[in-house]
């Protein structure tokens, strides 16, 4: 299956591939990661749009195996056999785990942000009910009903700051996604080979979840730890599925620590 992936590239140095979740696009990742790399030179950041999302055509993709193949093709095109770091958010974290399983020698480190756990379909997940820990009724009252529904459906912290980040990082991708293609691909979510099949991934990893994440939760991901013996596992309070901008300081600190741990295990660059 061949699909051209639109992608953005920033910086030079050690490659980093950042994979967004289901329905949004690359802006979900640039919004939260570029502030981290602004003070860390020496990294070449690649931000693709998955097939059917952003500016990448869905083509004939029928599910996760096709999307994983497309990511592998992008790695071959841009990196060849050069080692790289891998970051995935939500469903993108599921694909990232699949890519790390296929290329354990090439993936120097793996970071997962609000990742889908082993139960991939929604019905099998253990998730808390949606709660709002910081409400702003006046802010919500001033929104268009459609925007209010999208924002409040996942917001645990309602504020002008998180609304601005939602508008910049999340909403643009939601607006341009190929909904018909995503509906076609949804039944094919489970990968043919589960990401945690085979030997454990023994390089530095990060698994960070939101305590109030009603989309992917935080409990299922604990089962991943046996397969990732070098993983830091953090569950952040006052954070839902958009923990990267509901708890930005903690998010950036955890990603920074992961980058430091990867650098210790792969000296030379950056």
N, C-alpha and C positions, 0 to 999 in steps of 0.2 A: 504494500500500500504506500503510495507516494503522495505526500501532501506538502506543499510549500508553506513553511512557517514564517510569518512576518515576525521580526524581532528587532529590538533596540540593543545597541551596544554602547557601553560607556567605559572609559578608562583603558589602561594597558597593564599587562602583567599576567599574573596567575589567573586562569579562567575561572569564572563563577557562573553557573547556570541556575537561574531562579525561575521556578515554575509556579504559576498562579493556580487558583482553584477553579471549580466548575462555574461557568457563566461569566465571571469578570474577565479582564485581560491583563496585559503586562503592567498596567498602571497600579494594580494591587501590590505588586512587588517593588516597583521603582519608588513608590511613595514611602514605603517603610525601610527599604534597604539603602537607598542613596544617602540618607542622612548618616547611616553607619559608615559607609565607605568614603564619605566626604573628608574624614580625618584619617583614613587608612589608604594611602596610595599603594600602588603595586598590584591592583586587581583589575582584571578585564571582565566586566559584568555583562552578561547576556540575558536579556529579558524577552522570551518568546511569547507569542499568542498561540494558545493551543488551537487545533483545528475546530472550526465552528465558532470560535471566540475571537474578539478583537478583529484584526484585519487578516486573519488566516482562514482561507476557505475550508469548509468541512470536507470537500472532496467526497470520496466514497467511504469515509471512516464510519465504522459500525460500533465502535466501543473502545474500551481502554487499551486493548492490545494494539489497535491501529494508532492510537495517540502515543503510546509508548514507542512504537516503531518510528513514528514521525520525530519524536524527540531524539531517538538514537541516530536517525539520519542527520539531524541538525548537529549533533555532537561530532559525527564523522566529518561533516562539511566544515565546521568551524574550528574544531580542536584536533581532529585526527586522533592520534593515540596519546596526545598530551594529557597529563593528569589535570583534573579540575575539581572544584568544590561544587556541591549540589545543595540547593535549598528548595523546599517545596511547601506550599501552603494548602491546607485542606485537601481537596481531591488531588491537587498538585503534589502534596506530600505522599500520597499513595503511588502516583506515577514515579516520583523520585525514588521511593523505596524499590520499585520494580527496576528502575535504571541502575541503582546501586547493586541489585542482585545480579544483573547482567554484566556489569563492569566493575566488580569489586576492586580490581587492581588499579583502575583508572580514577575512581572516585576517592579523592583524598579525605573528604569529610562530608557528613550528611546532616543537614539541619531541617527539622520538621516543625512547622508552625500550625497549630490547630489541625493536625493531620487527621484524616479518616483512619480509624483503627482497623483491626482485622475484620469486623463485620462491615462490609462495604455498603450494602443497601441500607437505606434509612431505617427500615423496619427492624433491623437486627441490632441497632446501636443502643447502648445505654447512655442516655443523655438527660440532664436536668431540664425541668420546665423553664420556659423563658421568664426571667425576672428583670426588673429595672431597679438598680441600686441607687442611681442618681437621676431623678426625673426633672424635666424642665418643661412644664406644661405650656408656658408662654412661648417657648421656642417652637414646640410642636404645633401649636395653634396657628402659627404664622406660615406653615408649610402648605404647599399644594397637597391635596389628599393622597395622590399617587406617591409622591415623594415621601410623605409622612408614613405611609404604609411600608414602603421599602426600608426606610431608615429605622423606624421603631420596631420592625420585625426582628432585628438582631441586636439593636443597641441596648447595652447594659448601662452605659454611661451616656446620658443625654446632655449635650453641651454644644456651644457654638464651635468649639474646637473639633469634637468628634464629627459633627455635622459637616464641617468644612473638609475634613479628611474623607468622609464618606462620599461627598460630592466630587472630590478630586481623584480618589483612588478606586472607588467601587462603582459608583453610578454610571460613569461613561462606558465601562465594559458591559454592564447590564443592558444598556440601551442599544448596543450594536450587536449583541450575540445573535447567532442564527438559531432561534428557538426551535424551529422545525427539525434542524439537524441534531440539536441536543436531545430533543424528545426521542428521535430515532436511535441515538447512541446510548441513552440511559439504561436500557435493559442489558447492555454489554459492559456495564461497569466492572464486574469482577474480572481480573486478569486471569488468563488461562493457567498461569503458574503464579501462585501466591508469592508476594515479595519476600516473605520470611522463609521460603523454601531454600534448603541448602545450608552451607556453613554460615556461622554468625559473621556479621560485619564488624570487624574489630578496630575500625578507625574512629576518631573522635566524632561524636554525634550529639545532637541536641533535639529534645522533644519538649516543646513548650505548648501548654494547653490553658484554656480559660476555665476557671472554676464554674462560671455561669454560662458556658458555651452550650446552647441548646441545639446546635447543629451537629457537631461531632463529639461533644462531651470531653471528658478528661479521664474517665475510668477505663475504657477499653484500651487506651494507649499504654497503660501499665503493662499489658501483656507483651508489648514489643520489647521490653527491656532485656529479656533473655537473649534475644537475637542481636542486640546492640550493646555489648558489654562496656563500651566506652561512652555511653550516652548519659548526659545530664538530663534529668526529667523534672520539669518545673510546672506546677499548676498555680496560676496567678489568680488571686482573688480580685474582684471588681473588674472582671474581664470576660467578655463573651467571644463570639467567633471573630470579632475584629479586635482582638487583644493588642495587635501591633500598634493601634492608635488609641486604645483605651488605657493601656499601660505602656506608653512609648519608652519611658526611661528604663524600665525593667527589661523590655523587649530588646532595646539596643545594647544594654549591658550583657544580656545572655548571649546575643549573637556575637558581640565582641569577645566574650570569653571563649566561645566556640572557635572563632577565628584564631585566637591565640593558641588554643590547644592543637588545632590543625597545623599551625606554623611550627610548633614545637616538634611535631612528628614528621614534618616535611621541610627540613631546613633548605635554605638557599634563596627562596622567594616567598613572599615579598619581604 
